[in-house]
Amino acid sequence: MQGTDSGVDTYFGLCTYPGRELRHRIDLKVYPRNRYASGLLAWTGNDVLNRRLRILAESKGYVLDDTGLYLATQSSGGKRAGRSEAIVNCHEEKDVFDTLGFPYLEPHERNL
């Protein structure tokens, strides 16, 4: 596994079956406890929901990705420059929804 600055370990690989040419891609991600909610949210929603939540986060001064919800930083020109190192404490997925003011959706409801 390969670690990242955020502490998320990632493995990308292939699974093969003996005697068959069929292969399946395997993506494994291991999140630290303080980043688990954002990771789970990113991997249980479809691209429409993820895009919506990221745009909503940006409009409220945050940056959301699979490693966490962060305060956005400003460049000298007043535009968003990126994310700060300060992660917003979200221990559960519902905390991310609540912080953004978006109605909570159960995982089975996240295919918008």
Jmol script that loads the backbone (N, CA, C; Angstrom):
load data "model"
ATOM      1  N   MET A   1       0.839  -1.175   0.000  1.00  0.00           N
ATOM      2  CA  MET A   1       0.000   0.000   0.000  1.00  0.00           C
ATOM      3  C   MET A   1       0.885   1.239   0.000  1.00  0.00           C
ATOM      4  N   GLN A   2       0.341   2.292  -0.572  1.00  0.00           N
ATOM      5  CA  GLN A   2       1.071   3.546  -0.652  1.00  0.00           C
ATOM      6  C   GLN A   2       0.350   4.593   0.186  1.00  0.00           C
ATOM      7  N   GLY A   3       1.069   5.246   1.089  1.00  0.00           N
ATOM      8  CA  GLY A   3       0.471   6.264   1.939  1.00  0.00           C
ATOM      9  C   GLY A   3       0.458   7.616   1.251  1.00  0.00           C
ATOM     10  N   THR A   4      -0.344   8.524   1.778  1.00  0.00           N
ATOM     11  CA  THR A   4      -0.418   9.882   1.261  1.00  0.00           C
ATOM     12  C   THR A   4      -0.218  10.858   2.406  1.00  0.00           C
ATOM     13  N   ASP A   5      -0.143  12.133   2.072  1.00  0.00           N
ATOM     14  CA  ASP A   5      -0.002  13.158   3.105  1.00  0.00           C
ATOM     15  C   ASP A   5      -1.194  13.177   4.058  1.00  0.00           C
ATOM     16  N   SER A   6      -2.346  12.755   3.592  1.00  0.00           N
ATOM     17  CA  SER A   6      -3.542  12.784   4.422  1.00  0.00           C
ATOM     18  C   SER A   6      -3.635  11.575   5.340  1.00  0.00           C
ATOM     19  N   GLY A   7      -2.720  10.625   5.198  1.00  0.00           N
ATOM     20  CA  GLY A   7      -2.770   9.430   6.026  1.00  0.00           C
ATOM     21  C   GLY A   7      -3.618   8.328   5.449  1.00  0.00           C
ATOM     22  N   VAL A   8      -4.142   8.519   4.238  1.00  0.00           N
ATOM     23  CA  VAL A   8      -4.953   7.504   3.583  1.00  0.00           C
ATOM     24  C   VAL A   8      -4.014   6.557   2.836  1.00  0.00           C
ATOM     25  N   ASP A   9      -4.133   5.264   3.127  1.00  0.00           N
ATOM     26  CA  ASP A   9      -3.348   4.261   2.409  1.00  0.00           C
ATOM     27  C   ASP A   9      -4.173   3.743   1.243  1.00  0.00           C
ATOM     28  N   THR A  10      -3.520   3.586   0.091  1.00  0.00           N
ATOM     29  CA  THR A  10      -4.222   3.200  -1.125  1.00  0.00           C
ATOM     30  C   THR A  10      -3.514   2.038  -1.802  1.00  0.00           C
ATOM     31  N   TYR A  11      -4.299   1.094  -2.304  1.00  0.00           N
ATOM     32  CA  TYR A  11      -3.772   0.002  -3.106  1.00  0.00           C
ATOM     33  C   TYR A  11      -4.648  -0.132  -4.345  1.00  0.00           C
ATOM     34  N   PHE A  12      -4.034  -0.106  -5.499  1.00  0.00           N
ATOM     35  CA  PHE A  12      -4.731  -0.354  -6.754  1.00  0.00           C
ATOM     36  C   PHE A  12      -4.108  -1.606  -7.359  1.00  0.00           C
ATOM     37  N   GLY A  13      -4.911  -2.580  -7.706  1.00  0.00           N
ATOM     38  CA  GLY A  13      -4.362  -3.817  -8.250  1.00  0.00           C
ATOM     39  C   GLY A  13      -5.359  -4.551  -9.111  1.00  0.00           C
ATOM     40  N   LEU A  14      -4.938  -5.724  -9.550  1.00  0.00           N
ATOM     41  CA  LEU A  14      -5.777  -6.591 -10.373  1.00  0.00           C
ATOM     42  C   LEU A  14      -5.912  -7.941  -9.703  1.00  0.00           C
ATOM     43  N   CYS A  15      -7.069  -8.523  -9.834  1.00  0.00           N
ATOM     44  CA  CYS A  15      -7.340  -9.864  -9.334  1.00  0.00           C
ATOM     45  C   CYS A  15      -7.543 -10.763 -10.548  1.00  0.00           C
ATOM     46  N   THR A  16      -6.850 -11.868 -10.567  1.00  0.00           N
ATOM     47  CA  THR A  16      -7.038 -12.820 -11.665  1.00  0.00           C
ATOM     48  C   THR A  16      -7.505 -14.146 -11.080  1.00  0.00           C
ATOM     49  N   TYR A  17      -8.224 -14.914 -11.879  1.00  0.00           N
ATOM     50  CA  TYR A  17      -8.703 -16.215 -11.473  1.00  0.00           C
ATOM     51  C   TYR A  17      -7.834 -17.279 -12.130  1.00  0.00           C
ATOM     52  N   PRO A  18      -7.391 -18.269 -11.376  1.00  0.00           N
ATOM     53  CA  PRO A  18      -6.550 -19.320 -11.957  1.00  0.00           C
ATOM     54  C   PRO A  18      -7.228 -19.985 -13.151  1.00  0.00           C
ATOM     55  N   GLY A  19      -6.474 -20.099 -14.228  1.00  0.00           N
ATOM     56  CA  GLY A  19      -6.993 -20.769 -15.420  1.00  0.00           C
ATOM     57  C   GLY A  19      -7.932 -19.920 -16.263  1.00  0.00           C
ATOM     58  N   ARG A  20      -8.142 -18.662 -15.905  1.00  0.00           N
ATOM     59  CA  ARG A  20      -9.039 -17.787 -16.664  1.00  0.00           C
ATOM     60  C   ARG A  20      -8.321 -16.487 -16.958  1.00  0.00           C
ATOM     61  N   GLU A  21      -8.699 -15.868 -18.046  1.00  0.00           N
ATOM     62  CA  GLU A  21      -8.086 -14.590 -18.405  1.00  0.00           C
ATOM     63  C   GLU A  21      -8.850 -13.394 -17.829  1.00  0.00           C
ATOM     64  N   LEU A  22      -9.969 -13.663 -17.213  1.00  0.00           N
ATOM     65  CA  LEU A  22     -10.794 -12.605 -16.647  1.00  0.00           C
ATOM     66  C   LEU A  22     -10.048 -11.922 -15.501  1.00  0.00           C
ATOM     67  N   ARG A  23     -10.027 -10.592 -15.523  1.00  0.00           N
ATOM     68  CA  ARG A  23      -9.370  -9.819 -14.475  1.00  0.00           C
ATOM     69  C   ARG A  23     -10.347  -8.787 -13.927  1.00  0.00           C
ATOM     70  N   HIS A  24     -10.182  -8.495 -12.653  1.00  0.00           N
ATOM     71  CA  HIS A  24     -10.992  -7.469 -12.010  1.00  0.00           C
ATOM     72  C   HIS A  24     -10.061  -6.478 -11.326  1.00  0.00           C
ATOM     73  N   ARG A  25     -10.390  -5.209 -11.439  1.00  0.00           N
ATOM     74  CA  ARG A  25      -9.609  -4.180 -10.767  1.00  0.00           C
ATOM     75  C   ARG A  25     -10.019  -4.126  -9.304  1.00  0.00           C
ATOM     76  N   ILE A  26      -9.041  -3.941  -8.432  1.00  0.00           N
ATOM     77  CA  ILE A  26      -9.298  -3.830  -6.992  1.00  0.00           C
ATOM     78  C   ILE A  26      -8.714  -2.508  -6.507  1.00  0.00           C
ATOM     79  N   ASP A  27      -9.539  -1.717  -5.859  1.00  0.00           N
ATOM     80  CA  ASP A  27      -9.094  -0.471  -5.235  1.00  0.00           C
ATOM     81  C   ASP A  27      -9.375  -0.592  -3.741  1.00  0.00           C
ATOM     82  N   LEU A  28      -8.338  -0.510  -2.945  1.00  0.00           N
ATOM     83  CA  LEU A  28      -8.501  -0.541  -1.492  1.00  0.00           C
ATOM     84  C   LEU A  28      -8.001   0.777  -0.925  1.00  0.00           C
ATOM     85  N   LYS A  29      -8.790   1.362  -0.053  1.00  0.00           N
ATOM     86  CA  LYS A  29      -8.381   2.590   0.623  1.00  0.00           C
ATOM     87  C   LYS A  29      -8.629   2.385   2.110  1.00  0.00           C
ATOM     88  N   VAL A  30      -7.639   2.745   2.904  1.00  0.00           N
ATOM     89  CA  VAL A  30      -7.741   2.638   4.351  1.00  0.00           C
ATOM     90  C   VAL A  30      -7.611   4.052   4.911  1.00  0.00           C
ATOM     91  N   TYR A  31      -8.670   4.500   5.580  1.00  0.00           N
ATOM     92  CA  TYR A  31      -8.746   5.866   6.090  1.00  0.00           C
ATOM     93  C   TYR A  31      -8.513   5.899   7.592  1.00  0.00           C
ATOM     94  N   PRO A  32      -7.782   6.921   8.073  1.00  0.00           N
ATOM     95  CA  PRO A  32      -7.716   7.125   9.527  1.00  0.00           C
ATOM     96  C   PRO A  32      -9.120   7.474  10.046  1.00  0.00           C
ATOM     97  N   ARG A  33      -9.355   7.234  11.299  1.00  0.00           N
ATOM     98  CA  ARG A  33     -10.692   7.460  11.885  1.00  0.00           C
ATOM     99  C   ARG A  33     -11.223   8.867  11.607  1.00  0.00           C
ATOM    100  N   ASN A  34     -10.369   9.899  11.681  1.00  0.00           N
ATOM    101  CA  ASN A  34     -10.854  11.271  11.506  1.00  0.00           C
ATOM    102  C   ASN A  34     -11.152  11.616  10.047  1.00  0.00           C
ATOM    103  N   ARG A  35     -10.900  10.713   9.119  1.00  0.00           N
ATOM    104  CA  ARG A  35     -11.188  10.949   7.705  1.00  0.00           C
ATOM    105  C   ARG A  35     -12.153   9.914   7.113  1.00  0.00           C
ATOM    106  N   TYR A  36     -12.562   8.986   7.942  1.00  0.00           N
ATOM    107  CA  TYR A  36     -13.392   7.878   7.492  1.00  0.00           C
ATOM    108  C   TYR A  36     -14.739   8.342   6.932  1.00  0.00           C
ATOM    109  N   ALA A  37     -15.394   9.297   7.590  1.00  0.00           N
ATOM    110  CA  ALA A  37     -16.725   9.751   7.159  1.00  0.00           C
ATOM    111  C   ALA A  37     -16.677  10.324   5.742  1.00  0.00           C
ATOM    112  N   SER A  38     -15.678  11.130   5.444  1.00  0.00           N
ATOM    113  CA  SER A  38     -15.568  11.721   4.105  1.00  0.00           C
ATOM    114  C   SER A  38     -15.242  10.664   3.063  1.00  0.00           C
ATOM    115  N   GLY A  39     -14.396   9.720   3.437  1.00  0.00           N
ATOM    116  CA  GLY A  39     -14.067   8.631   2.510  1.00  0.00           C
ATOM    117  C   GLY A  39     -15.275   7.778   2.199  1.00  0.00           C
ATOM    118  N   LEU A  40     -16.026   7.425   3.221  1.00  0.00           N
ATOM    119  CA  LEU A  40     -17.226   6.617   3.026  1.00  0.00           C
ATOM    120  C   LEU A  40     -18.255   7.361   2.177  1.00  0.00           C
ATOM    121  N   LEU A  41     -18.421   8.636   2.453  1.00  0.00           N
ATOM    122  CA  LEU A  41     -19.354   9.455   1.681  1.00  0.00           C
ATOM    123  C   LEU A  41     -18.951   9.502   0.204  1.00  0.00           C
ATOM    124  N   ALA A  42     -17.671   9.685  -0.052  1.00  0.00           N
ATOM    125  CA  ALA A  42     -17.195   9.779  -1.435  1.00  0.00           C
ATOM    126  C   ALA A  42     -17.385   8.477  -2.210  1.00  0.00           C
ATOM    127  N   TRP A  43     -17.280   7.353  -1.526  1.00  0.00           N
ATOM    128  CA  TRP A  43     -17.359   6.070  -2.219  1.00  0.00           C
ATOM    129  C   TRP A  43     -18.755   5.452  -2.202  1.00  0.00           C
ATOM    130  N   THR A  44     -19.715   6.039  -1.492  1.00  0.00           N
ATOM    131  CA  THR A  44     -21.080   5.485  -1.495  1.00  0.00           C
ATOM    132  C   THR A  44     -22.056   6.336  -2.285  1.00  0.00           C
ATOM    133  N   GLY A  45     -21.653   7.521  -2.681  1.00  0.00           N
ATOM    134  CA  GLY A  45     -22.530   8.357  -3.497  1.00  0.00           C
ATOM    135  C   GLY A  45     -22.109   8.285  -4.958  1.00  0.00           C
ATOM    136  N   ASN A  46     -23.026   8.620  -5.844  1.00  0.00           N
ATOM    137  CA  ASN A  46     -22.632   8.643  -7.258  1.00  0.00           C
ATOM    138  C   ASN A  46     -21.963   9.974  -7.577  1.00  0.00           C
ATOM    139  N   ASP A  47     -21.512  10.119  -8.817  1.00  0.00           N
ATOM    140  CA  ASP A  47     -20.769  11.327  -9.195  1.00  0.00           C
ATOM    141  C   ASP A  47     -21.635  12.586  -9.109  1.00  0.00           C
ATOM    142  N   VAL A  48     -22.937  12.469  -9.334  1.00  0.00           N
ATOM    143  CA  VAL A  48     -23.831  13.632  -9.262  1.00  0.00           C
ATOM    144  C   VAL A  48     -23.884  14.163  -7.834  1.00  0.00           C
ATOM    145  N   LEU A  49     -24.078  13.274  -6.867  1.00  0.00           N
ATOM    146  CA  LEU A  49     -24.129  13.694  -5.470  1.00  0.00           C
ATOM    147  C   LEU A  49     -22.776  14.256  -5.035  1.00  0.00           C
ATOM    148  N   ASN A  50     -21.702  13.580  -5.391  1.00  0.00           N
ATOM    149  CA  ASN A  50     -20.372  14.056  -4.988  1.00  0.00           C
ATOM    150  C   ASN A  50     -20.093  15.450  -5.549  1.00  0.00           C
ATOM    151  N   ARG A  51     -20.425  15.667  -6.793  1.00  0.00           N
ATOM    152  CA  ARG A  51     -20.221  16.986  -7.416  1.00  0.00           C
ATOM    153  C   ARG A  51     -21.064  18.045  -6.708  1.00  0.00           C
ATOM    154  N   ARG A  52     -22.315  17.712  -6.434  1.00  0.00           N
ATOM    155  CA  ARG A  52     -23.218  18.644  -5.747  1.00  0.00           C
ATOM    156  C   ARG A  52     -22.677  19.053  -4.375  1.00  0.00           C
ATOM    157  N   LEU A  53     -22.223  18.060  -3.622  1.00  0.00           N
ATOM    158  CA  LEU A  53     -21.704  18.338  -2.287  1.00  0.00           C
ATOM    159  C   LEU A  53     -20.413  19.147  -2.347  1.00  0.00           C
ATOM    160  N   ARG A  54     -19.567  18.879  -3.318  1.00  0.00           N
ATOM    161  CA  ARG A  54     -18.312  19.633  -3.444  1.00  0.00           C
ATOM    162  C   ARG A  54     -18.570  21.077  -3.858  1.00  0.00           C
ATOM    163  N   ILE A  55     -19.529  21.290  -4.743  1.00  0.00           N
ATOM    164  CA  ILE A  55     -19.887  22.654  -5.142  1.00  0.00           C
ATOM    165  C   ILE A  55     -20.519  23.392  -3.964  1.00  0.00           C
ATOM    166  N   LEU A  56     -21.394  22.722  -3.224  1.00  0.00           N
ATOM    167  CA  LEU A  56     -22.009  23.319  -2.044  1.00  0.00           C
ATOM    168  C   LEU A  56     -20.942  23.674  -1.006  1.00  0.00           C
ATOM    169  N   ALA A  57     -19.994  22.767  -0.793  1.00  0.00           N
ATOM    170  CA  ALA A  57     -18.910  23.025   0.152  1.00  0.00           C
ATOM    171  C   ALA A  57     -18.121  24.259  -0.265  1.00  0.00           C
ATOM    172  N   GLU A  58     -17.808  24.359  -1.535  1.00  0.00           N
ATOM    173  CA  GLU A  58     -17.045  25.513  -2.035  1.00  0.00           C
ATOM    174  C   GLU A  58     -17.818  26.811  -1.821  1.00  0.00           C
ATOM    175  N   SER A  59     -19.127  26.775  -2.056  1.00  0.00           N
ATOM    176  CA  SER A  59     -19.940  27.988  -1.894  1.00  0.00           C
ATOM    177  C   SER A  59     -20.000  28.449  -0.432  1.00  0.00           C
ATOM    178  N   LYS A  60     -19.719  27.530   0.489  1.00  0.00           N
ATOM    179  CA  LYS A  60     -19.764  27.859   1.920  1.00  0.00           C
ATOM    180  C   LYS A  60     -18.371  28.027   2.519  1.00  0.00           C
ATOM    181  N   GLY A  61     -17.340  28.075   1.665  1.00  0.00           N
ATOM    182  CA  GLY A  61     -15.994  28.322   2.167  1.00  0.00           C
ATOM    183  C   GLY A  61     -15.232  27.093   2.612  1.00  0.00           C
ATOM    184  N   TYR A  62     -15.613  25.935   2.080  1.00  0.00           N
ATOM    185  CA  TYR A  62     -14.949  24.677   2.415  1.00  0.00           C
ATOM    186  C   TYR A  62     -14.402  24.025   1.140  1.00  0.00           C
ATOM    187  N   VAL A  63     -13.587  23.019   1.352  1.00  0.00           N
ATOM    188  CA  VAL A  63     -13.149  22.122   0.284  1.00  0.00           C
ATOM    189  C   VAL A  63     -13.461  20.714   0.779  1.00  0.00           C
ATOM    190  N   LEU A  64     -14.189  19.936  -0.034  1.00  0.00           N
ATOM    191  CA  LEU A  64     -14.560  18.577   0.325  1.00  0.00           C
ATOM    192  C   LEU A  64     -13.929  17.619  -0.667  1.00  0.00           C
ATOM    193  N   ASP A  65     -13.253  16.617  -0.151  1.00  0.00           N
ATOM    194  CA  ASP A  65     -12.788  15.519  -0.994  1.00  0.00           C
ATOM    195  C   ASP A  65     -12.862  14.239  -0.176  1.00  0.00           C
ATOM    196  N   ASP A  66     -12.366  13.141  -0.703  1.00  0.00           N
ATOM    197  CA  ASP A  66     -12.508  11.872   0.010  1.00  0.00           C
ATOM    198  C   ASP A  66     -11.648  11.796   1.267  1.00  0.00           C
ATOM    199  N   THR A  67     -10.744  12.760   1.469  1.00  0.00           N
ATOM    200  CA  THR A  67      -9.897  12.733   2.660  1.00  0.00           C
ATOM    201  C   THR A  67     -10.396  13.645   3.768  1.00  0.00           C
ATOM    202  N   GLY A  68     -11.436  14.441   3.510  1.00  0.00           N
ATOM    203  CA  GLY A  68     -11.967  15.283   4.571  1.00  0.00           C
ATOM    204  C   GLY A  68     -12.677  16.522   4.082  1.00  0.00           C
ATOM    205  N   LEU A  69     -13.219  17.242   5.037  1.00  0.00           N
ATOM    206  CA  LEU A  69     -13.846  18.545   4.806  1.00  0.00           C
ATOM    207  C   LEU A  69     -12.912  19.571   5.439  1.00  0.00           C
ATOM    208  N   TYR A  70     -12.443  20.513   4.634  1.00  0.00           N
ATOM    209  CA  TYR A  70     -11.441  21.484   5.067  1.00  0.00           C
ATOM    210  C   TYR A  70     -11.963  22.902   4.881  1.00  0.00           C
ATOM    211  N   LEU A  71     -11.409  23.835   5.630  1.00  0.00           N
ATOM    212  CA  LEU A  71     -11.656  25.244   5.359  1.00  0.00           C
ATOM    213  C   LEU A  71     -10.877  25.615   4.104  1.00  0.00           C
ATOM    214  N   ALA A  72     -11.495  26.397   3.225  1.00  0.00           N
ATOM    215  CA  ALA A  72     -10.815  26.842   2.003  1.00  0.00           C
ATOM    216  C   ALA A  72      -9.871  27.982   2.351  1.00  0.00           C
ATOM    217  N   THR A  73      -8.807  28.101   1.591  1.00  0.00           N
ATOM    218  CA  THR A  73      -7.880  29.220   1.777  1.00  0.00           C
ATOM    219  C   THR A  73      -8.107  30.217   0.653  1.00  0.00           C
ATOM    220  N   GLN A  74      -7.773  31.461   0.917  1.00  0.00           N
ATOM    221  CA  GLN A  74      -7.948  32.539  -0.049  1.00  0.00           C
ATOM    222  C   GLN A  74      -6.588  32.969  -0.588  1.00  0.00           C
ATOM    223  N   SER A  75      -6.529  33.272  -1.877  1.00  0.00           N
ATOM    224  CA  SER A  75      -5.311  33.842  -2.437  1.00  0.00           C
ATOM    225  C   SER A  75      -5.327  35.352  -2.190  1.00  0.00           C
ATOM    226  N   SER A  76      -4.241  36.008  -2.512  1.00  0.00           N
ATOM    227  CA  SER A  76      -4.166  37.457  -2.294  1.00  0.00           C
ATOM    228  C   SER A  76      -5.200  38.205  -3.129  1.00  0.00           C
ATOM    229  N   GLY A  77      -5.652  37.626  -4.246  1.00  0.00           N
ATOM    230  CA  GLY A  77      -6.661  38.259  -5.093  1.00  0.00           C
ATOM    231  C   GLY A  77      -8.077  37.992  -4.637  1.00  0.00           C
ATOM    232  N   GLY A  78      -8.245  37.251  -3.533  1.00  0.00           N
ATOM    233  CA  GLY A  78      -9.579  36.979  -3.008  1.00  0.00           C
ATOM    234  C   GLY A  78     -10.220  35.712  -3.544  1.00  0.00           C
ATOM    235  N   LYS A  79      -9.558  35.041  -4.487  1.00  0.00           N
ATOM    236  CA  LYS A  79     -10.100  33.794  -5.027  1.00  0.00           C
ATOM    237  C   LYS A  79      -9.662  32.626  -4.152  1.00  0.00           C
ATOM    238  N   ARG A  80     -10.417  31.539  -4.230  1.00  0.00           N
ATOM    239  CA  ARG A  80     -10.060  30.349  -3.473  1.00  0.00           C
ATOM    240  C   ARG A  80      -8.737  29.799  -4.009  1.00  0.00           C
ATOM    241  N   ALA A  81      -7.814  29.545  -3.094  1.00  0.00           N
ATOM    242  CA  ALA A  81      -6.497  29.056  -3.498  1.00  0.00           C
ATOM    243  C   ALA A  81      -6.347  27.561  -3.264  1.00  0.00           C
ATOM    244  N   GLY A  82      -7.130  27.002  -2.384  1.00  0.00           N
ATOM    245  CA  GLY A  82      -7.001  25.587  -2.054  1.00  0.00           C
ATOM    246  C   GLY A  82      -7.610  25.317  -0.705  1.00  0.00           C
ATOM    247  N   ARG A  83      -7.057  24.337  -0.033  1.00  0.00           N
ATOM    248  CA  ARG A  83      -7.599  23.977   1.272  1.00  0.00           C
ATOM    249  C   ARG A  83      -6.555  24.215   2.348  1.00  0.00           C
ATOM    250  N   SER A  84      -7.048  24.512   3.528  1.00  0.00           N
ATOM    251  CA  SER A  84      -6.149  24.692   4.660  1.00  0.00           C
ATOM    252  C   SER A  84      -5.796  23.316   5.213  1.00  0.00           C
ATOM    253  N   GLU A  85      -4.883  23.288   6.123  1.00  0.00           N
ATOM    254  CA  GLU A  85      -4.526  22.026   6.791  1.00  0.00           C
ATOM    255  C   GLU A  85      -5.561  21.660   7.845  1.00  0.00           C
ATOM    256  N   ALA A  86      -6.399  22.641   8.229  1.00  0.00           N
ATOM    257  CA  ALA A  86      -7.383  22.417   9.286  1.00  0.00           C
ATOM    258  C   ALA A  86      -8.562  21.611   8.749  1.00  0.00           C
ATOM    259  N   ILE A  87      -8.688  20.390   9.239  1.00  0.00           N
ATOM    260  CA  ILE A  87      -9.800  19.535   8.836  1.00  0.00           C
ATOM    261  C   ILE A  87     -10.971  19.782   9.788  1.00  0.00           C
ATOM    262  N   VAL A  88     -12.176  19.850   9.240  1.00  0.00           N
ATOM    263  CA  VAL A  88     -13.384  20.014  10.048  1.00  0.00           C
ATOM    264  C   VAL A  88     -13.715  18.649  10.644  1.00  0.00           C
ATOM    265  N   ASN A  89     -13.907  18.590  11.946  1.00  0.00           N
ATOM    266  CA  ASN A  89     -14.187  17.309  12.602  1.00  0.00           C
ATOM    267  C   ASN A  89     -15.555  16.780  12.184  1.00  0.00           C
ATOM    268  N   CYS A  90     -15.535  15.731  11.425  1.00  0.00           N
ATOM    269  CA  CYS A  90     -16.751  15.043  10.997  1.00  0.00           C
ATOM    270  C   CYS A  90     -16.540  13.561  11.278  1.00  0.00           C
ATOM    271  N   HIS A  91     -17.085  13.088  12.378  1.00  0.00           N
ATOM    272  CA  HIS A  91     -16.872  11.702  12.775  1.00  0.00           C
ATOM    273  C   HIS A  91     -17.811  10.741  12.064  1.00  0.00           C
ATOM    274  N   GLU A  92     -18.936  11.263  11.585  1.00  0.00           N
ATOM    275  CA  GLU A  92     -19.910  10.455  10.864  1.00  0.00           C
ATOM    276  C   GLU A  92     -20.294  11.188   9.590  1.00  0.00           C
ATOM    277  N   GLU A  93     -20.787  10.441   8.616  1.00  0.00           N
ATOM    278  CA  GLU A  93     -21.207  11.062   7.353  1.00  0.00           C
ATOM    279  C   GLU A  93     -22.247  12.155   7.592  1.00  0.00           C
ATOM    280  N   LYS A  94     -23.152  11.924   8.538  1.00  0.00           N
ATOM    281  CA  LYS A  94     -24.194  12.908   8.843  1.00  0.00           C
ATOM    282  C   LYS A  94     -23.582  14.247   9.239  1.00  0.00           C
ATOM    283  N   ASP A  95     -22.420  14.233   9.882  1.00  0.00           N
ATOM    284  CA  ASP A  95     -21.739  15.471  10.268  1.00  0.00           C
ATOM    285  C   ASP A  95     -21.350  16.293   9.040  1.00  0.00           C
ATOM    286  N   VAL A  96     -20.950  15.623   7.962  1.00  0.00           N
ATOM    287  CA  VAL A  96     -20.599  16.332   6.719  1.00  0.00           C
ATOM    288  C   VAL A  96     -21.848  16.990   6.150  1.00  0.00           C
ATOM    289  N   PHE A  97     -22.943  16.225   6.053  1.00  0.00           N
ATOM    290  CA  PHE A  97     -24.203  16.775   5.553  1.00  0.00           C
ATOM    291  C   PHE A  97     -24.661  17.955   6.409  1.00  0.00           C
ATOM    292  N   ASP A  98     -24.621  17.794   7.736  1.00  0.00           N
ATOM    293  CA  ASP A  98     -25.068  18.855   8.647  1.00  0.00           C
ATOM    294  C   ASP A  98     -24.222  20.115   8.499  1.00  0.00           C
ATOM    295  N   THR A  99     -22.912  19.954   8.408  1.00  0.00           N
ATOM    296  CA  THR A  99     -22.024  21.111   8.271  1.00  0.00           C
ATOM    297  C   THR A  99     -22.326  21.874   6.995  1.00  0.00           C
ATOM    298  N   LEU A 100     -22.663  21.140   5.930  1.00  0.00           N
ATOM    299  CA  LEU A 100     -22.964  21.781   4.650  1.00  0.00           C
ATOM    300  C   LEU A 100     -24.417  22.230   4.534  1.00  0.00           C
ATOM    301  N   GLY A 101     -25.264  21.842   5.492  1.00  0.00           N
ATOM    302  CA  GLY A 101     -26.678  22.227   5.437  1.00  0.00           C
ATOM    303  C   GLY A 101     -27.433  21.478   4.356  1.00  0.00           C
ATOM    304  N   PHE A 102     -27.030  20.234   4.088  1.00  0.00           N
ATOM    305  CA  PHE A 102     -27.664  19.398   3.069  1.00  0.00           C
ATOM    306  C   PHE A 102     -28.403  18.275   3.790  1.00  0.00           C
ATOM    307  N   PRO A 103     -29.641  17.973   3.377  1.00  0.00           N
ATOM    308  CA  PRO A 103     -30.385  16.911   4.063  1.00  0.00           C
ATOM    309  C   PRO A 103     -29.623  15.578   4.003  1.00  0.00           C
ATOM    310  N   TYR A 104     -29.570  14.882   5.133  1.00  0.00           N
ATOM    311  CA  TYR A 104     -28.847  13.612   5.204  1.00  0.00           C
ATOM    312  C   TYR A 104     -29.503  12.572   4.314  1.00  0.00           C
ATOM    313  N   LEU A 105     -28.689  11.851   3.579  1.00  0.00           N
ATOM    314  CA  LEU A 105     -29.150  10.755   2.738  1.00  0.00           C
ATOM    315  C   LEU A 105     -28.481   9.463   3.198  1.00  0.00           C
ATOM    316  N   GLU A 106     -29.267   8.444   3.409  1.00  0.00           N
ATOM    317  CA  GLU A 106     -28.716   7.121   3.720  1.00  0.00           C
ATOM    318  C   GLU A 106     -27.952   6.626   2.476  1.00  0.00           C
ATOM    319  N   PRO A 107     -26.978   5.727   2.664  1.00  0.00           N
ATOM    320  CA  PRO A 107     -26.208   5.263   1.504  1.00  0.00           C
ATOM    321  C   PRO A 107     -27.067   4.762   0.334  1.00  0.00           C
ATOM    322  N   HIS A 108     -28.166   4.069   0.617  1.00  0.00           N
ATOM    323  CA  HIS A 108     -29.009   3.542  -0.463  1.00  0.00           C
ATOM    324  C   HIS A 108     -29.796   4.654  -1.177  1.00  0.00           C
ATOM    325  N   GLU A 109     -29.780   5.875  -0.649  1.00  0.00           N
ATOM    326  CA  GLU A 109     -30.493   7.008  -1.255  1.00  0.00           C
ATOM    327  C   GLU A 109     -29.558   7.935  -2.044  1.00  0.00           C
ATOM    328  N   ARG A 110     -28.314   7.593  -2.185  1.00  0.00           N
ATOM    329  CA  ARG A 110     -27.308   8.517  -2.708  1.00  0.00           C
ATOM    330  C   ARG A 110     -27.068   8.462  -4.207  1.00  0.00           C
ATOM    331  N   ASN A 111     -27.871   7.770  -4.949  1.00  0.00           N
ATOM    332  CA  ASN A 111     -27.745   7.760  -6.412  1.00  0.00           C
ATOM    333  C   ASN A 111     -28.728   8.747  -7.001  1.00  0.00           C
ATOM    334  N   LEU A 112     -28.307  10.003  -7.071  1.00  0.00           N
ATOM    335  CA  LEU A 112     -29.179  11.085  -7.564  1.00  0.00           C
ATOM    336  C   LEU A 112     -29.244  11.081  -9.078  1.00  0.00           C
TER     337      LEU A 112
END
end "model"
wireframe off; spacefill off
backbone 0.3
color backbone group
